[in-house]
Amino acid sequence: MSQQAATESVADADADAVAQPLADAVPRPDAEPALDVETLPGGARAALEAVLMVVDEPQPVAQLASVLGLPAARVEELLRELADEYRGASGGRPRGFELREAGGGWRVWSAPAFADVVGRFVLEGQTARLTQAALETLSVVAYRQPVTRGQVSAVRGVNVDGVMRTLAARGLVAEVGTEPSGAVLYGTTGYFLERMGFTSLDELPPLAPHLPDLDTFGPDVLGGPVLDDALVDTTDQENP
């Protein structure tokens, strides 16, 4: 090693020795003080309730456990205790809301018994509901996913481009991949599960046998020129 290289090496080592204590002394953004939720007013149950009050989508047990600094098993136990309490399972007053598991996590919802009252408040004056065409298209996607728009059109017998755009804008369906041909594949979203109150697609009612098997359609119908011509000539252009 040359004298110049040796000198530079010693200088770098000295700089590192000086910089390291300074780096250790600077507070890191991700360094948070330890928090014992059991010491808060109401303990861990109240802390869990506080978090659940501000979420706008179901939260997995693991995420809640990480925020509260508690074991996942303990958090799941608290969730079920709160769910029973809100339902009045122990003889207490039933609440107007309930805690339930849906869409891969837990969230507070209004109780079904008050659906008419809540609906009157939320839906008063609103007309932006899914049309029958949108519901039928969503059903095909839910049961046949992943599926292309051409395949959905083949099942329904009409052009579904506008309806699919509406469902995507509502967050109910999304692109989940592509076929070797380049056609985009669609599937339902976590928001769809949340709105349906499901934790997984396995909870869908057994309606799939009532839909035609896509294998019964020839390759032309499932994306070839015949389908393209049919979509161009279709007069049943549905409004989303």
N, C-alpha and C positions, 0 to 999 in steps of 0.2 A: 504494500500500500504506500502511495506517495505521501510526502509530508503534508501536501495541501489537502489530500483526501482525508488523512488522519485528523487534521485540524478541523475540517468541516464536520467530520463524524462526532468529534468531541463537542463542537458547538451545538450540533443538533441535539445531542444527549442533554447538554446543559439547558437548552431551551425547553425540552420536554419536561425536565425535572422542575423547571419554574412554572410551566404552563399547567401541569397536572393538578397541583393544589388549587390553582385558580379555577380550573374546570370543575373540580369537586365542590368548590364553594358556591358556584353559581346554581341557583335553584333550577331544577329541571321542570319543564311544563307538565310532564306526565307524573311527577312525584306528588302524590296526594297524601295528606295525613291519614293515619289509620282511624277508622270510625267504627265504634261499637254501637250498632243500632239498638241494642238492648238497653242502653243507657238513655235513649231518647224518651220523651213522654209517650207512654203507651207501648213502648218497646218495639220489638221487631214487627208485630202485627200492624201497628200504626204506621211504621215506616213503609211497610209493603203497601198498605192502603194509599199512602201519599203518592207513591210511585204510580200505582194503578190509576189514580185519578187524573194523571197528566198524559197517559199514553193514548195514542190515536189508532193503534193497531195491536193485535194480540202479541204478547211478549213471551218468548220461550222461558222455561224455568231457569235454564242456564244463564240467560241474560239477567234475569232478576236476581239470581244468586250472586252473580258477579258484582252487581251494583250495591247490594245489601251487605256483601261480605259474609254470606252465610252458606253452609252446605246446601247443595241442590235438594237433597232429601228433606231438609228442614223447611226450605221455601215451599216445596210441594205440599208438605204437611200444613203449613200456614194457609196456603191457597185453598185447600180443601176445607179447612176449618172456617175460613171466611165465607166460602161458598155456602156452607151449611148454615152459618149464622144469618146471612142475607136472606136465605129461603125460610128462615124461622123454624129450622129443623129441630131445635132444642126447646121449642115452646115460646120463643121470642117473637117479636113483631116482624112479620114478613116485610121486607123493604120493597120499594118501588123499582129497585134495580137488583141485578144478580151478577155474580162472578162465575164465568164458565170458560171452559177450554174450547177453543175453535181456531182454525187456521194455523195450527202449530204453536199456539201460545195461549195465554190467559189475558182476559180483558173484562172490564165492567160493562154490562149492557143493561138497557131498560128491561124490566121483567115482562114476559109475554102477556101477562094478565092485563097490562096497561097499553097494549099495542094500539088500541083504538084511540086512546087519549093522545099518545105520543104521535101517532100517525096524523091525527087532526092538526097537531101543532106543527109538525115537520113538513107535511105535504100540503098544507093549506095553500091553495093558489098555484101549486106546482103541477106542471103537465109533462115534465121531462121523464116519463116512464118508458121502459122498454116496450116496443111494439111487439105484436104477436110474431112478426117475422124475425125480430131480433131474438126473442126467446127461443124460437125454433132453431135458429142458427146456432145460438149458444149451446143448446142441447146437443146438436150434432158434434160441435167441437169438444164438448165435455166428455162425450162417450166415445168418440173416435180419435181423440188426440194421440200423437201429433198428426195433424191433418192439414192439407193445403186448401186454399180457397177454392181451387178447381174441384177438389174432392167433395167439399161441402156443397158446392153448386150442383154436383152430380147427384148427391143424396136428396137435395131439396128441389131440384129441377128448375131453379131460377138463378139469376145472377145475384150473388151475395156480397159483391165488392163494397157497396155502400154500407150494408149492415155490419160487415166485418170491421170497417173503419170506425163505425159507431161503438162497437164492442171494445175495440182497442182503445178508443178515446176514453171510455168509461173505466178502463183498467181491468176489464174482465177477461180479456184474452191478450196474448202477446206472442211475438215471434219466439220460437224455441229451437229453431234450426233450419236446415235446408236439405232438400233431397238432392241426389246426385245430378238430377236434371237442372238444379238451380231454383226450383220452386220453393217458396218459403213455407215452412211448417208452423202451424199455430197450435197453442194449447191454452188452457185456462191458467189463471194466476192465483197467487195467494189471496188476493183481494176477493176473488170469486169464492174461494173456500170460506173466507171470513163472512161474506154476505150470506152464504148458504148455511153457515153455522157448522161446517164440517171441519174435521181435522185432517182428512185425507180424501182422495178421490175414491177410495174403497167404500166410502159411506154413501156414494151416489145410489139412488134407488135403482133396482134392477130393471131398467128400461131398455138397455142396449139390445136385447134380443128382438125388440120391436122395430129396430132400424135395419135397413138393408145392408148386407155385407158388402163392403167396398170391393172385395175380391170378385163379386159377381159382375162388376162393370169391366168392360174391356179397356185396354190401354188407351184407345182413342178417346173414350169418355173421360178417363182420368187425367187428361191433360193434353191430348193431341189436338189436331186440327178440327175434329168434329166438335169438341167442346168449345174451342175458340169461336167457330162459326156460330154455334148455338148461343153463346153469350152475346155476340154482336147482334144476332137477330132477335134475341129475347125481348118481348114487349112487356113482360112482367117485371119491370125494373122497380124494385121495392124501395120505398123511402125508408131510410134508417130511422 
